[in-house]
Amino acid sequence: MPECRAESPGAELRGVPLRRDQGANWLKVSQPPLRLLLGTDAVDGLREYHESILAELTEWEELSRSTAVS
């Protein structure tokens, strides 16, 4: 997964538009996310990571399922 650090340019400002534009309304949703990703790089990085996990699962799925105890 690509490394993201708080020292990245503009990192300290990424949450500002959310607070300014949304106010506290986003906190009132029925099921807020456990972790809110801020920025395209965060979303893309996490998606890439999970897609690689899914690809590995798919590759080994048949063998994994064949070991099930009934």
N, CA, C and O atoms as CSV, one atom per row, in Angstrom:
chain,resi,resn,atom,element,x,y,z
A,1,MET,N,N,0.860,-1.169,0.000
A,1,MET,CA,C,0.000,0.000,0.000
A,1,MET,C,C,0.901,1.224,0.000
A,1,MET,O,O,1.901,1.237,0.719
A,2,PRO,N,N,0.583,2.262,-0.786
A,2,PRO,CA,C,1.397,3.464,-0.801
A,2,PRO,C,C,1.440,4.096,0.585
A,2,PRO,O,O,0.454,4.106,1.322
A,3,GLU,N,N,2.599,4.614,0.904
A,3,GLU,CA,C,2.767,5.228,2.217
A,3,GLU,C,C,2.187,6.636,2.227
A,3,GLU,O,O,2.477,7.444,1.344
A,4,CYS,N,N,1.379,6.918,3.217
A,4,CYS,CA,C,0.821,8.251,3.405
A,4,CYS,C,C,1.283,8.746,4.764
A,4,CYS,O,O,1.159,8.032,5.759
A,5,ARG,N,N,1.801,9.929,4.818
A,5,ARG,CA,C,2.295,10.484,6.072
A,5,ARG,C,C,1.667,11.836,6.308
A,5,ARG,O,O,1.293,12.543,5.373
A,6,ALA,N,N,1.559,12.174,7.559
A,6,ALA,CA,C,1.010,13.481,7.924
A,6,ALA,C,C,1.903,14.605,7.429
A,6,ALA,O,O,1.467,15.751,7.319
A,7,GLU,N,N,3.158,14.274,7.130
A,7,GLU,CA,C,4.085,15.300,6.654
A,7,GLU,C,C,3.893,15.616,5.172
A,7,GLU,O,O,4.544,16.518,4.645
A,8,SER,N,N,3.002,14.879,4.492
A,8,SER,CA,C,2.744,15.144,3.079
A,8,SER,C,C,2.233,16.568,2.921
A,8,SER,O,O,1.499,17.061,3.777
A,9,PRO,N,N,2.612,17.234,1.830
A,9,PRO,CA,C,2.159,18.612,1.624
A,9,PRO,C,C,0.640,18.731,1.689
A,9,PRO,O,O,-0.077,18.025,0.980
A,10,GLY,N,N,0.165,19.617,2.532
A,10,GLY,CA,C,-1.263,19.876,2.648
A,10,GLY,C,C,-2.013,18.898,3.524
A,10,GLY,O,O,-3.229,19.022,3.674
A,11,ALA,N,N,-1.317,17.916,4.117
A,11,ALA,CA,C,-1.985,16.885,4.918
A,11,ALA,C,C,-2.793,17.494,6.060
A,11,ALA,O,O,-3.892,17.030,6.364
A,12,GLU,N,N,-2.260,18.515,6.680
A,12,GLU,CA,C,-2.953,19.111,7.825
A,12,GLU,C,C,-4.225,19.838,7.421
A,12,GLU,O,O,-5.049,20.165,8.275
A,13,LEU,N,N,-4.397,20.095,6.121
A,13,LEU,CA,C,-5.571,20.828,5.651
A,13,LEU,C,C,-6.621,19.938,5.004
A,13,LEU,O,O,-7.682,20.431,4.621
A,14,ARG,N,N,-6.363,18.662,4.872
A,14,ARG,CA,C,-7.277,17.782,4.139
A,14,ARG,C,C,-8.653,17.703,4.771
A,14,ARG,O,O,-9.643,17.573,4.050
A,15,GLY,N,N,-8.753,17.776,6.075
A,15,GLY,CA,C,-10.047,17.684,6.736
A,15,GLY,C,C,-10.798,18.995,6.792
A,15,GLY,O,O,-11.977,19.015,7.147
A,16,VAL,N,N,-10.149,20.080,6.453
A,16,VAL,CA,C,-10.776,21.398,6.553
A,16,VAL,C,C,-12.016,21.516,5.682
A,16,VAL,O,O,-13.040,21.984,6.178
A,17,PRO,N,N,-11.987,21.117,4.403
A,17,PRO,CA,C,-13.206,21.259,3.593
A,17,PRO,C,C,-14.378,20.464,4.156
A,17,PRO,O,O,-15.522,20.910,4.061
A,18,LEU,N,N,-14.124,19.310,4.734
A,18,LEU,CA,C,-15.185,18.507,5.322
A,18,LEU,C,C,-15.845,19.258,6.469
A,18,LEU,O,O,-17.072,19.328,6.538
A,19,ARG,N,N,-15.064,19.807,7.347
A,19,ARG,CA,C,-15.623,20.534,8.483
A,19,ARG,C,C,-16.334,21.801,8.031
A,19,ARG,O,O,-17.421,22.113,8.517
A,20,ARG,N,N,-15.732,22.524,7.116
A,20,ARG,CA,C,-16.302,23.789,6.677
A,20,ARG,C,C,-17.578,23.572,5.862
A,20,ARG,O,O,-18.579,24.251,6.089
A,21,ASP,N,N,-17.548,22.632,4.915
A,21,ASP,CA,C,-18.684,22.426,4.021
A,21,ASP,C,C,-19.798,21.604,4.655
A,21,ASP,O,O,-20.974,21.857,4.394
A,22,GLN,N,N,-19.453,20.639,5.472
A,22,GLN,CA,C,-20.441,19.728,6.023
A,22,GLN,C,C,-20.860,20.092,7.442
A,22,GLN,O,O,-21.910,19.651,7.912
A,23,GLY,N,N,-20.070,20.870,8.108
A,23,GLY,CA,C,-20.359,21.163,9.502
A,23,GLY,C,C,-20.380,19.879,10.292
A,23,GLY,O,O,-19.613,18.963,9.994
A,24,ALA,N,N,-21.221,19.787,11.272
A,24,ALA,CA,C,-21.314,18.569,12.085
A,24,ALA,C,C,-22.368,17.622,11.529
A,24,ALA,O,O,-22.602,16.567,12.117
A,25,ASN,N,N,-23.015,17.966,10.407
A,25,ASN,CA,C,-24.101,17.139,9.859
A,25,ASN,C,C,-23.643,15.733,9.504
A,25,ASN,O,O,-24.422,14.788,9.631
A,26,TRP,N,N,-22.422,15.572,9.069
A,26,TRP,CA,C,-21.966,14.243,8.684
A,26,TRP,C,C,-21.859,13.326,9.898
A,26,TRP,O,O,-21.832,12.106,9.739
A,27,LEU,N,N,-21.798,13.870,11.079
A,27,LEU,CA,C,-21.751,13.047,12.288
A,27,LEU,C,C,-23.110,12.456,12.637
A,27,LEU,O,O,-23.195,11.532,13.446
A,28,LYS,N,N,-24.165,12.976,12.040
A,28,LYS,CA,C,-25.522,12.552,12.365
A,28,LYS,C,C,-26.022,11.387,11.509
A,28,LYS,O,O,-27.179,10.987,11.638
A,29,VAL,N,N,-25.186,10.843,10.652
A,29,VAL,CA,C,-25.614,9.720,9.817
A,29,VAL,C,C,-25.843,8.501,10.696
A,29,VAL,O,O,-25.245,8.389,11.767
A,30,SER,N,N,-26.703,7.583,10.257
A,30,SER,CA,C,-27.067,6.438,11.092
A,30,SER,C,C,-25.902,5.475,11.311
A,30,SER,O,O,-25.790,4.884,12.385
A,31,GLN,N,N,-25.045,5.310,10.325
A,31,GLN,CA,C,-23.899,4.425,10.474
A,31,GLN,C,C,-22.641,5.119,9.949
A,31,GLN,O,O,-22.251,4.896,8.802
A,32,PRO,N,N,-22.007,5.947,10.761
A,32,PRO,CA,C,-20.790,6.631,10.295
A,32,PRO,C,C,-19.656,5.626,10.124
A,32,PRO,O,O,-19.633,4.599,10.802
A,33,PRO,N,N,-18.725,5.908,9.235
A,33,PRO,CA,C,-17.615,4.977,9.030
A,33,PRO,C,C,-16.717,4.930,10.265
A,33,PRO,O,O,-16.561,5.924,10.973
A,34,LEU,N,N,-16.134,3.766,10.510
A,34,LEU,CA,C,-15.187,3.634,11.605
A,34,LEU,C,C,-13.965,4.510,11.345
A,34,LEU,O,O,-13.429,5.150,12.249
A,35,ARG,N,N,-13.544,4.517,10.085
A,35,ARG,CA,C,-12.408,5.353,9.677
A,35,ARG,C,C,-12.820,6.119,8.420
A,35,ARG,O,O,-13.156,5.512,7.403
A,36,LEU,N,N,-12.793,7.421,8.490
A,36,LEU,CA,C,-13.144,8.248,7.340
A,36,LEU,C,C,-11.868,8.583,6.591
A,36,LEU,O,O,-10.979,9.247,7.124
A,37,LEU,N,N,-11.783,8.123,5.359
A,37,LEU,CA,C,-10.602,8.385,4.545
A,37,LEU,C,C,-10.697,9.794,3.978
A,37,LEU,O,O,-11.731,10.185,3.437
A,38,LEU,N,N,-9.633,10.541,4.102
A,38,LEU,CA,C,-9.608,11.916,3.609
A,38,LEU,C,C,-8.672,12.013,2.419
A,38,LEU,O,O,-7.460,11.848,2.556
A,39,GLY,N,N,-9.226,12.274,1.282
A,39,GLY,CA,C,-8.422,12.492,0.089
A,39,GLY,C,C,-8.433,11.309,-0.860
A,39,GLY,O,O,-8.622,10.159,-0.463
A,40,THR,N,N,-8.228,11.626,-2.107
A,40,THR,CA,C,-8.207,10.624,-3.173
A,40,THR,C,C,-7.102,9.611,-2.966
A,40,THR,O,O,-7.304,8.420,-3.204
A,41,ASP,N,N,-5.923,10.065,-2.522
A,41,ASP,CA,C,-4.815,9.136,-2.336
A,41,ASP,C,C,-5.124,8.107,-1.259
A,41,ASP,O,O,-4.723,6.950,-1.384
A,42,ALA,N,N,-5.820,8.498,-0.218
A,42,ALA,CA,C,-6.185,7.565,0.840
A,42,ALA,C,C,-7.188,6.534,0.332
A,42,ALA,O,O,-7.040,5.340,0.595
A,43,VAL,N,N,-8.195,6.985,-0.386
A,43,VAL,CA,C,-9.206,6.071,-0.924
A,43,VAL,C,C,-8.572,5.119,-1.940
A,43,VAL,O,O,-8.800,3.911,-1.883
A,44,ASP,N,N,-7.786,5.652,-2.859
A,44,ASP,CA,C,-7.143,4.818,-3.877
A,44,ASP,C,C,-6.185,3.816,-3.248
A,44,ASP,O,O,-6.136,2.656,-3.659
A,45,GLY,N,N,-5.425,4.260,-2.255
A,45,GLY,CA,C,-4.470,3.374,-1.601
A,45,GLY,C,C,-5.137,2.227,-0.882
A,45,GLY,O,O,-4.684,1.087,-0.978
A,46,LEU,N,N,-6.211,2.509,-0.160
A,46,LEU,CA,C,-6.919,1.458,0.561
A,46,LEU,C,C,-7.611,0.507,-0.408
A,46,LEU,O,O,-7.623,-0.705,-0.197
A,47,ARG,N,N,-8.186,1.060,-1.469
A,47,ARG,CA,C,-8.843,0.213,-2.476
A,47,ARG,C,C,-7.816,-0.719,-3.124
A,47,ARG,O,O,-8.091,-1.905,-3.304
A,48,GLU,N,N,-6.654,-0.207,-3.472
A,48,GLU,CA,C,-5.591,-1.009,-4.083
A,48,GLU,C,C,-5.146,-2.131,-3.137
A,48,GLU,O,O,-4.948,-3.269,-3.561
A,49,TYR,N,N,-4.996,-1.803,-1.878
A,49,TYR,CA,C,-4.590,-2.795,-0.877
A,49,TYR,C,C,-5.615,-3.920,-0.779
A,49,TYR,O,O,-5.250,-5.096,-0.810
A,50,HIS,N,N,-6.890,-3.570,-0.662
A,50,HIS,CA,C,-7.923,-4.590,-0.513
A,50,HIS,C,C,-8.127,-5.388,-1.794
A,50,HIS,O,O,-8.471,-6.568,-1.730
A,51,GLU,N,N,-7.923,-4.778,-2.947
A,51,GLU,CA,C,-8.016,-5.522,-4.202
A,51,GLU,C,C,-6.907,-6.564,-4.290
A,51,GLU,O,O,-7.123,-7.652,-4.823
A,52,SER,N,N,-5.714,-6.240,-3.767
A,52,SER,CA,C,-4.627,-7.218,-3.778
A,52,SER,C,C,-4.926,-8.381,-2.829
A,52,SER,O,O,-4.586,-9.528,-3.120
A,53,ILE,N,N,-5.563,-8.078,-1.695
A,53,ILE,CA,C,-5.967,-9.131,-0.760
A,53,ILE,C,C,-7.013,-10.031,-1.420
A,53,ILE,O,O,-6.932,-11.254,-1.312
A,54,LEU,N,N,-7.989,-9.436,-2.098
A,54,LEU,CA,C,-9.034,-10.196,-2.775
A,54,LEU,C,C,-8.444,-11.055,-3.888
A,54,LEU,O,O,-8.872,-12.193,-4.080
A,55,ALA,N,N,-7.467,-10.527,-4.623
A,55,ALA,CA,C,-6.832,-11.301,-5.685
A,55,ALA,C,C,-6.122,-12.528,-5.108
A,55,ALA,O,O,-6.180,-13.609,-5.693
A,56,GLU,N,N,-5.458,-12.367,-3.976
A,56,GLU,CA,C,-4.788,-13.504,-3.332
A,56,GLU,C,C,-5.816,-14.527,-2.843
A,56,GLU,O,O,-5.616,-15.732,-2.995
A,57,LEU,N,N,-6.901,-14.051,-2.263
A,57,LEU,CA,C,-7.963,-14.948,-1.810
A,57,LEU,C,C,-8.514,-15.756,-2.981
A,57,LEU,O,O,-8.708,-16.967,-2.869
A,58,THR,N,N,-8.762,-15.092,-4.088
A,58,THR,CA,C,-9.298,-15.752,-5.275
A,58,THR,C,C,-8.324,-16.810,-5.787
A,58,THR,O,O,-8.734,-17.895,-6.200
A,59,GLU,N,N,-7.044,-16.491,-5.757
A,59,GLU,CA,C,-6.013,-17.410,-6.237
A,59,GLU,C,C,-5.980,-18.702,-5.406
A,59,GLU,O,O,-5.779,-19.784,-5.956
A,60,TRP,N,N,-6.171,-18.594,-4.115
A,60,TRP,CA,C,-6.051,-19.736,-3.213
A,60,TRP,C,C,-7.396,-20.266,-2.713
A,60,TRP,O,O,-7.434,-21.153,-1.860
A,61,GLU,N,N,-8.491,-19.730,-3.237
A,61,GLU,CA,C,-9.810,-20.093,-2.730
A,61,GLU,C,C,-10.107,-21.585,-2.851
A,61,GLU,O,O,-10.583,-22.198,-1.896
A,62,GLU,N,N,-9.836,-22.166,-3.992
A,62,GLU,CA,C,-10.170,-23.578,-4.209
A,62,GLU,C,C,-9.447,-24.464,-3.186
A,62,GLU,O,O,-10.066,-25.348,-2.593
A,63,LEU,N,N,-8.169,-24.241,-2.979
A,63,LEU,CA,C,-7.415,-25.032,-2.012
A,63,LEU,C,C,-7.924,-24.778,-0.600
A,63,LEU,O,O,-8.076,-25.713,0.187
A,64,SER,N,N,-8.181,-23.546,-0.286
A,64,SER,CA,C,-8.676,-23.213,1.051
A,64,SER,C,C,-9.997,-23.901,1.341
A,64,SER,O,O,-10.184,-24.462,2.421
A,65,ARG,N,N,-10.906,-23.862,0.390
A,65,ARG,CA,C,-12.213,-24.494,0.594
A,65,ARG,C,C,-12.110,-26.017,0.659
A,65,ARG,O,O,-12.905,-26.669,1.336
A,66,SER,N,N,-11.139,-26.575,-0.039
A,66,SER,CA,C,-10.999,-28.040,-0.048
A,66,SER,C,C,-10.547,-28.590,1.300
A,66,SER,O,O,-10.631,-29.797,1.527
A,67,THR,N,N,-10.079,-27.751,2.178
A,67,THR,CA,C,-9.619,-28.205,3.491
A,67,THR,C,C,-10.714,-28.142,4.546
A,67,THR,O,O,-10.462,-28.455,5.709
A,68,ALA,N,N,-11.916,-27.747,4.170
A,68,ALA,CA,C,-13.015,-27.616,5.122
A,68,ALA,C,C,-13.379,-28.966,5.716
A,68,ALA,O,O,-13.385,-29.988,5.030
A,69,VAL,N,N,-13.678,-28.948,6.994
A,69,VAL,CA,C,-14.124,-30.162,7.684
A,69,VAL,C,C,-15.646,-30.096,7.773
A,69,VAL,O,O,-16.207,-29.139,8.306
A,70,SER,N,N,-16.292,-31.110,7.253
A,70,SER,CA,C,-17.768,-31.126,7.250
A,70,SER,C,C,-18.334,-31.793,8.457
A,70,SER,O,O,-19.554,-31.884,8.597
